[in-house]
Amino acid sequence: MGRIGLLVVLGLDGGAQAAEVRLDLRRVLPVLLALAERALSRSRDDGEALVPPSAWVPAAAAMALVLVLLSLGSEVSAWGHHLGPGPYRLLHRWVPGFQLVRIPERLGLLAMLFVGLLAGRGLSLLETRGARLGAVLLAALIPLEHVGPLPVSETVPVGKRVPESVRWLAANPARAVAEVPIHGEGLVREETEEMYFSAYHWTPIIHGYTAYPPLLSRVLRRAAAEFPSETSLQALGRVGVDTVVVHHGRPLGGDLARRLRDTGQWSPEALHRLLRQADLDLFERLPAAVAAGRIERLVRFDGAPARLYESTADEIYRLRAAPAHAAAPFPRGRRRREPGWRYRTKVGDPAPAADGDLATSWRVPRFLLGDEFFEITFDRALPVAGVVLPLRRDSAFPTRFRVAGRVPGQGWVELARLDEAHVLQLVDRLREDPQGAALGFDLGGVSLEGISLLVDEAGTSFEGWSLPEVEVWVPE
């Protein structure tokens, strides 16, 4: 039987994936029969039915349509064109509970319940009109639509095949564990492997994929990606991580490699240079960190007895105690906004980041390519105490970016960047108050004609850039 395929790319709020909607003739035919019966009033209601078809058939059709429309999310796009706000936006804004729906697309699954009712009614109509064989064939063929043989399958180690590194963690207590290299922000779902193996050793881990991950977990994964840099050691130590498992053979810098490919700059040399610049060259930095006494290798597992899983060797390191580094100071002052200021971005509408409403955000809804920016030009020079970025749980920003200021008579000059001190500032603030997190860059009252946020050369972000506000603070 033929199939009608319809691909609709939907712009869904909250980072939901694109949806593929397929209309199968096996399913559509009985549904159309049920709707045609109601529209043409060719049959009488079943006398013994608790709810007559004249009532539930249009109701089921309406519910299916409503759920499909809601599944399109807050903003609806099709074939690369923005069509406008979807009906889900009203529910998300005004009805409690809908703010917790991470992927509105899944509301379309509920529509299948009502489509199934309509399909069943259509099959019963075929049977009552003498097409019983056709009804039986359709009833048998419709479930086959859901048969999906897996082209690739993997067997996760269980029992005696569990890696020896996992068994070692179970036998040797640790406060908390990180595993590196991380899979990359674009492959965060693969961290379910770390979650699975943690069920054997029951030690807290920084990894884990959930529907609503806290912002701190993303910051810690980024810090772990830079292990054994001092930034990484300081951030992990602040939250109690004292043990790190290094899986040799895992690829490094997957997000950087993707950015190089997407921008046509891919080469092994370019990737290696950016890995060094972003402190992601893990395997090259390990000997120096051991020699400096910042980490200590406890054990190494390799060869067949190690029962390795997706690695060539596993090493377990213990972080050595060291003085805590100071976090970057948070700006002192107050926010200032002026109607004469001009806002400019490479991608996205900057207005939501300047409206004073933390419920709206400036968004770059795609993987960053490295040329994105957010710029504010003042109507006159003024002293700037700092730049503050309030953050929500779903906020996204590059792994590395810088703050530039337009200095009178000099043009644009770099004033600050997301360095170790600012990463530690964010970690500390997230630990103290996850609901009121903010990243602040203290500029000391320098006179400026504008500010700009720019992605650093080695900065990446799989979820783009999403900031509820970009605040310019002036001295009190």
C-alpha positions as CSV (number, residue, x, y, z in Angstrom):
1,M,0.0,0.0,0.0
2,G,1.3,3.4,-0.9
3,R,2.4,6.0,1.6
4,I,2.1,9.8,1.6
5,G,5.1,11.4,3.4
6,L,5.0,14.9,4.6
7,L,8.0,16.5,6.3
8,V,7.4,19.5,8.4
9,V,10.3,21.3,10.2
10,L,8.8,22.9,13.3
11,G,10.5,25.7,15.3
12,L,9.6,24.5,18.8
13,D,10.2,26.6,21.9
14,G,12.7,25.2,24.4
15,G,15.0,23.5,22.0
16,A,12.7,20.7,20.8
17,Q,13.8,18.7,17.8
18,A,12.2,18.9,14.4
19,A,9.1,16.8,14.0
20,E,8.4,14.5,11.1
21,V,4.7,13.9,10.4
22,R,3.9,11.0,8.1
23,L,0.4,10.4,6.8
24,D,-0.1,6.7,6.1
25,L,-2.9,5.6,3.8
26,R,-3.6,2.6,6.0
27,R,-4.4,4.9,8.8
28,V,-5.9,7.8,6.9
29,L,-8.5,5.8,4.9
30,P,-10.6,4.6,7.9
31,V,-10.3,8.1,9.6
32,L,-11.6,9.7,6.4
33,L,-14.4,7.3,6.3
34,A,-15.4,8.1,9.9
35,L,-15.4,11.8,9.2
36,A,-17.2,11.4,5.9
37,E,-19.9,9.4,7.6
38,R,-20.5,12.2,10.1
39,A,-20.3,15.0,7.5
40,L,-22.8,13.3,5.1
41,S,-25.0,11.9,7.9
42,R,-25.3,8.6,6.0
43,S,-25.8,6.4,9.0
44,R,-27.9,6.5,12.1
45,D,-26.5,6.6,15.6
46,D,-26.0,3.2,17.3
47,G,-29.0,2.8,19.6
48,E,-27.0,0.9,22.2
49,A,-24.0,3.3,22.3
50,L,-23.5,5.1,25.6
51,V,-22.3,8.2,23.5
52,P,-23.6,8.3,20.0
53,P,-21.1,8.7,17.1
54,S,-22.8,11.9,16.1
55,A,-21.3,13.3,19.4
56,W,-18.0,11.6,19.8
57,V,-16.7,11.5,16.2
58,P,-16.6,15.3,15.8
59,A,-15.3,15.6,19.3
60,A,-12.5,13.2,18.6
61,A,-11.6,14.9,15.4
62,A,-11.5,18.3,17.2
63,M,-9.3,17.0,20.0
64,A,-6.9,15.4,17.5
65,L,-6.6,18.7,15.6
66,V,-6.2,20.8,18.8
67,L,-3.4,18.5,20.1
68,V,-1.6,18.6,16.8
69,L,-1.8,22.4,16.8
70,L,-0.5,22.6,20.4
71,S,2.4,20.2,19.5
72,L,3.7,22.9,17.1
73,G,5.0,24.9,20.1
74,S,5.2,28.6,20.9
75,E,6.6,29.6,17.6
76,V,5.6,27.7,14.4
77,S,7.9,27.4,11.4
78,A,7.5,25.2,8.3
79,W,9.9,24.6,5.5
80,G,12.3,27.2,6.9
81,H,9.7,30.0,7.2
82,H,8.4,31.5,10.4
83,L,4.6,31.3,10.4
84,G,4.0,33.1,13.7
85,P,3.1,32.2,17.3
86,G,1.3,28.9,18.0
87,P,-1.7,28.4,20.3
88,Y,0.6,26.6,22.8
89,R,2.1,30.1,23.7
90,L,-1.2,31.0,25.4
91,L,-1.2,27.9,27.6
92,H,2.5,28.2,28.3
93,R,2.0,31.8,29.5
94,W,-1.3,31.6,31.4
95,V,-2.0,28.0,32.4
96,P,0.0,26.6,35.4
97,G,1.8,23.4,34.5
98,F,2.4,24.0,30.8
99,Q,5.7,25.7,31.7
100,L,7.0,22.2,32.6
101,V,6.4,20.7,29.2
102,R,9.9,20.5,27.8
103,I,9.0,19.4,24.3
104,P,5.5,20.5,23.2
105,E,5.9,18.2,20.1
106,R,5.1,15.3,22.3
107,L,1.5,16.5,22.8
108,G,1.0,15.2,19.3
109,L,1.3,11.7,20.6
110,L,-1.9,12.2,22.5
111,A,-3.6,13.1,19.2
112,M,-3.0,9.5,18.2
113,L,-5.5,8.3,20.8
114,F,-8.3,10.2,19.1
115,V,-7.1,9.3,15.6
116,G,-7.3,5.7,16.8
117,L,-10.9,6.1,17.8
118,L,-11.7,7.6,14.4
119,A,-9.8,4.8,12.6
120,G,-11.8,2.2,14.6
121,R,-15.1,3.8,13.7
122,G,-14.0,3.8,10.0
123,L,-13.2,0.1,10.1
124,S,-16.6,-0.6,11.7
125,L,-18.3,1.3,8.9
126,L,-16.4,-0.8,6.3
127,E,-17.6,-4.0,8.0
128,T,-21.3,-2.9,8.2
129,R,-21.2,-1.9,4.5
130,G,-20.2,-5.4,3.3
131,A,-16.4,-4.7,3.1
132,R,-15.6,-7.0,6.0
133,L,-12.5,-8.4,4.3
134,G,-11.1,-4.9,3.6
135,A,-11.7,-3.9,7.2
136,V,-9.8,-7.0,8.5
137,L,-6.9,-6.3,6.1
138,L,-6.7,-2.7,7.1
139,A,-6.9,-3.6,10.8
140,A,-4.0,-6.0,10.3
141,L,-1.9,-3.6,8.3
142,I,-2.2,-0.5,10.4
143,P,-0.1,-1.8,13.3
144,L,2.7,-2.7,10.8
145,E,3.3,1.1,10.5
146,H,4.9,1.0,13.9
147,V,7.3,-1.8,13.1
148,G,10.8,-0.2,13.2
149,P,13.7,-2.7,13.0
150,L,16.8,-1.1,14.5
151,P,19.6,-0.7,11.9
152,V,22.2,-0.4,14.7
153,S,22.0,-1.8,18.2
154,E,24.5,-1.9,21.0
155,T,24.8,-4.3,24.0
156,V,25.6,-2.6,27.2
157,P,27.9,-4.6,29.5
158,V,26.2,-6.3,32.4
159,G,27.2,-8.6,35.2
160,K,30.8,-9.9,34.7
161,R,31.3,-7.8,31.6
162,V,31.1,-4.5,33.5
163,P,34.4,-2.6,33.1
164,E,37.0,-3.0,35.9
165,S,37.1,0.7,36.4
166,V,33.5,0.6,37.5
167,R,34.2,-2.2,39.9
168,W,37.1,-0.3,41.3
169,L,34.9,2.7,42.1
170,A,32.4,0.4,43.8
171,A,35.2,-1.0,46.1
172,N,37.0,2.3,46.7
173,P,34.9,5.1,48.1
174,A,34.9,8.6,46.6
175,R,33.0,11.7,47.3
176,A,32.0,12.4,43.7
177,V,33.1,11.4,40.3
178,A,33.6,13.0,36.8
179,E,34.3,11.0,33.7
180,V,36.3,12.5,30.8
181,P,36.5,13.2,27.9
182,I,32.8,14.3,28.0
183,H,30.7,13.3,25.1
184,G,30.1,16.9,24.1
185,E,27.1,19.2,24.5
186,G,25.5,17.9,21.3
187,L,25.8,14.3,22.6
188,V,24.6,14.8,26.2
189,R,22.1,11.9,25.9
190,E,25.1,9.6,25.7
191,E,25.8,10.4,29.3
192,T,23.1,7.9,30.2
193,E,26.1,5.5,30.0
194,E,27.7,7.2,33.0
195,M,24.3,7.1,34.8
196,Y,23.9,3.4,34.0
197,F,27.3,2.4,35.4
198,S,26.8,4.6,38.4
199,A,24.1,2.1,39.5
200,Y,27.0,-0.3,40.1
201,H,29.2,1.9,42.2
202,W,26.6,4.3,43.6
203,T,29.0,7.3,43.8
204,P,27.6,10.7,42.9
205,I,28.5,11.8,39.4
206,I,28.3,15.2,37.7
207,H,26.9,13.6,34.5
208,G,23.4,12.8,33.8
209,Y,20.7,13.5,31.2
210,T,17.3,14.7,32.6
211,A,14.4,16.6,31.1
212,Y,15.3,19.7,33.2
213,P,19.0,19.7,33.9
214,P,20.1,22.5,36.3
215,L,22.4,25.1,34.8
216,L,25.2,24.1,37.3
217,S,25.4,20.6,35.7
218,R,26.1,22.2,32.3
219,V,28.8,24.4,33.8
220,L,30.4,21.4,35.5
221,R,30.4,19.3,32.4
222,R,32.1,22.2,30.6
223,A,34.7,22.4,33.4
224,A,35.3,18.6,33.2
225,A,35.9,18.9,29.5
226,E,39.0,21.1,30.4
227,F,40.4,18.5,32.8
228,P,43.2,18.8,34.1
229,S,43.3,22.6,33.7
230,E,43.4,24.6,36.8
231,T,39.9,26.0,36.0
232,S,38.6,22.5,35.8
233,L,40.3,21.4,39.1
234,Q,39.0,24.5,41.0
235,A,35.5,24.2,39.7
236,L,35.2,20.4,40.4
237,G,36.8,20.8,43.8
238,R,34.3,23.4,44.8
239,V,31.4,20.9,44.4
240,G,33.1,18.0,46.0
241,V,34.4,16.0,43.1
242,D,37.6,14.3,44.1
243,T,37.9,11.5,41.6
244,V,38.1,11.6,37.8
245,V,38.0,8.6,35.4
246,V,39.9,9.2,32.1
247,H,38.8,7.1,29.2
248,H,41.6,6.9,26.7
249,G,40.5,6.6,23.1
250,R,37.4,8.8,23.4
251,P,37.5,11.6,20.8
252,L,38.3,15.2,22.1
253,G,36.5,18.4,21.1
254,G,33.5,17.0,19.2
255,D,31.8,20.4,19.3
256,L,34.9,22.2,18.0
257,A,35.2,19.7,15.2
258,R,31.6,20.2,14.2
259,R,32.1,24.0,14.1
260,L,35.1,23.6,11.9
261,R,33.2,21.3,9.6
262,D,30.2,23.6,9.4
263,T,32.3,26.6,8.6
264,G,34.5,24.8,6.0
265,Q,37.7,25.2,8.1
266,W,38.2,21.5,9.0
267,S,41.8,20.2,9.2
268,P,43.6,18.2,11.9
269,E,46.0,21.1,12.5
270,A,43.1,23.6,13.0
271,L,41.4,21.3,15.4
272,H,44.6,20.6,17.4
273,R,45.3,24.3,17.7
274,L,41.8,25.1,19.0
275,L,42.0,22.1,21.4
276,R,45.1,23.6,22.9
277,Q,43.5,27.1,23.0
278,A,40.4,25.8,24.7
279,D,42.3,23.6,27.2
280,L,40.7,20.5,25.7
281,D,43.9,18.6,24.9
282,L,43.3,16.3,27.9
283,F,45.8,13.5,27.1
284,E,48.7,15.8,26.4
285,R,48.2,17.7,29.7
286,L,47.9,14.7,32.0
287,P,51.7,14.2,32.6
288,A,52.3,17.9,33.5
289,A,49.3,17.9,36.0
290,V,50.7,14.7,37.7
291,A,54.2,16.2,37.8
292,A,52.8,19.4,39.4
293,G,51.1,17.4,42.1
294,R,47.6,18.6,41.3
295,I,46.3,15.1,40.5
296,E,47.5,11.6,41.3
297,R,46.9,8.5,39.2
298,L,45.5,5.8,41.4
299,V,45.1,2.9,38.9
300,R,45.2,2.1,35.2
301,F,43.1,-0.6,33.4
302,D,44.0,-1.8,30.0
303,G,43.9,-5.0,27.9
304,A,41.3,-7.8,27.9
305,P,41.2,-8.2,31.8
306,A,40.0,-4.5,32.0
307,R,36.8,-5.3,30.1
308,L,37.0,-1.9,28.5
309,Y,33.9,-0.3,27.1
310,E,34.3,2.3,24.3
311,S,37.9,3.1,25.4
312,T,41.4,1.8,24.9
313,A,42.4,2.2,28.5
314,D,40.8,3.6,31.7
315,E,42.7,5.6,34.3
316,I,41.4,6.9,37.7
317,Y,42.9,10.0,39.2
318,R,42.4,11.6,42.6
319,L,42.4,15.4,42.9
320,R,45.0,16.7,45.3
321,A,44.0,19.4,47.8
322,A,45.0,23.0,46.9
323,P,44.1,26.5,48.0
324,A,40.8,27.7,46.4
325,H,41.2,30.5,43.9
326,A,39.2,33.7,44.3
327,A,36.2,34.2,42.1
328,A,35.8,37.3,39.9
329,P,34.2,40.2,41.8
330,F,30.6,41.0,40.9
331,P,29.9,44.5,39.7
332,R,28.6,47.2,42.1
333,G,26.0,49.6,40.9
334,R,22.6,49.6,39.3
335,R,21.1,48.8,35.9
336,R,20.6,51.6,33.4
337,R,18.5,51.6,30.2
338,E,17.9,54.5,27.9
339,P,15.4,54.7,25.0
340,G,18.1,56.2,22.7
341,W,20.4,53.1,22.9
342,R,20.7,51.0,19.8
343,Y,20.8,47.2,19.8
344,R,22.4,45.0,17.1
345,T,22.9,41.3,16.8
346,K,24.2,38.9,14.1
347,V,21.3,36.5,14.7
348,G,18.0,36.9,16.5
349,D,16.0,39.8,17.9
350,P,17.9,41.7,20.6
351,A,14.8,43.4,22.0
352,P,13.8,40.6,24.5
353,A,17.2,41.0,26.2
354,A,16.5,44.7,26.8
355,D,12.8,44.7,27.9
356,G,13.4,44.1,31.7
357,D,11.4,40.8,31.5
358,L,13.3,37.7,32.5
359,A,10.6,35.6,30.9
360,T,11.8,36.6,27.4
361,S,15.2,36.0,25.9
362,W,17.4,36.9,23.0
363,R,18.1,33.6,21.2
364,V,20.4,32.2,18.7
365,P,18.5,29.0,18.2
366,R,21.3,26.9,16.6
367,F,24.8,25.6,17.1
368,L,27.2,28.6,17.3
369,L,29.5,29.1,14.3
370,G,31.8,31.7,16.0
371,D,30.7,35.0,14.5
372,E,27.6,35.7,16.7
373,F,27.5,38.9,18.8
374,F,25.2,41.1,20.9
375,E,26.0,44.8,20.7
376,I,24.6,47.9,22.6
377,T,25.6,51.4,21.4
378,F,24.9,54.2,23.8
379,D,23.6,57.7,22.8
380,R,26.5,59.2,24.7
381,A,29.6,58.1,26.7
382,L,28.9,57.1,30.3
383,P,30.7,55.3,33.1
384,V,30.0,51.6,33.1
385,A,30.4,49.7,36.4
386,G,29.9,46.4,34.7
387,V,27.9,44.0,32.5
388,V,25.5,41.6,34.2
389,L,23.9,38.6,32.5
390,P,20.9,37.2,34.6
391,L,20.6,33.5,33.9
392,R,17.7,31.0,33.9
393,R,17.9,27.3,34.0
394,D,17.5,27.1,30.2
395,S,20.0,29.9,29.5
396,A,22.8,29.1,27.0
397,F,26.0,30.9,26.3
398,P,29.4,30.0,24.6
399,T,32.1,28.0,26.4
400,R,34.3,31.0,25.7
401,F,33.3,34.6,25.0
402,R,34.6,38.1,25.6
403,V,33.2,41.5,26.6
404,A,34.3,44.4,24.5
405,G,33.7,48.1,25.1
406,R,33.7,51.0,22.7
407,V,36.2,53.4,24.3
408,P,35.9,57.1,23.2
409,G,38.6,57.8,20.7
410,Q,39.9,54.2,20.6
411,G,37.1,52.1,19.2
412,W,36.3,48.6,20.4
413,V,38.6,47.2,23.0
414,E,38.4,43.9,24.9
415,L,37.6,44.5,28.6
416,A,36.8,41.1,30.0
417,R,36.2,37.5,29.1
418,L,34.7,34.3,30.5
419,D,37.9,33.2,32.2
420,E,38.6,31.0,35.3
421,A,37.6,33.7,37.8
422,H,34.3,34.2,36.1
423,V,33.6,30.5,35.8
424,L,34.2,30.2,39.6
425,Q,32.0,33.2,40.2
426,L,29.2,31.5,38.3
427,V,29.7,28.1,40.1
428,D,29.6,29.9,43.5
429,R,26.5,31.8,42.7
430,L,24.7,28.8,41.3
431,R,25.5,26.9,44.5
432,E,24.2,29.7,46.7
433,D,21.0,30.5,44.7
434,P,20.2,28.5,41.6
435,Q,17.1,30.6,41.0
436,G,18.9,33.9,41.1
437,A,22.0,33.1,39.1
438,A,23.8,35.8,37.2
439,L,27.2,36.2,35.5
440,G,28.8,39.6,36.2
441,F,31.8,41.4,34.6
442,D,33.2,44.2,36.7
443,L,34.4,47.0,34.4
444,G,35.3,49.5,37.2
445,G,33.4,52.5,35.9
446,V,35.3,53.0,32.6
447,S,33.8,55.5,30.2
448,L,32.3,53.7,27.2
449,E,30.1,54.4,24.2
450,G,28.8,50.9,24.0
451,I,29.4,47.2,24.9
452,S,29.5,44.0,22.9
453,L,29.5,40.3,23.7
454,L,31.4,38.2,21.2
455,V,32.1,34.5,20.8
456,D,35.8,33.7,21.3
457,E,37.7,31.8,18.6
458,A,37.5,28.5,20.5
459,G,34.1,29.0,22.0
460,T,31.2,26.7,21.2
461,S,27.6,26.1,22.3
462,F,25.4,23.4,20.9
463,E,22.2,25.1,22.2
464,G,23.2,28.5,20.8
465,W,22.9,31.6,22.8
466,S,20.0,32.4,25.0
467,L,20.0,35.3,27.5
468,P,16.9,36.8,29.2
469,E,18.7,40.2,29.7
470,V,21.9,41.9,28.9
471,E,22.2,44.5,31.7
472,V,24.5,47.6,31.6
473,W,25.3,48.7,35.2
474,V,26.5,52.2,36.1
475,P,28.0,53.3,39.5
476,E,25.6,54.3,42.2
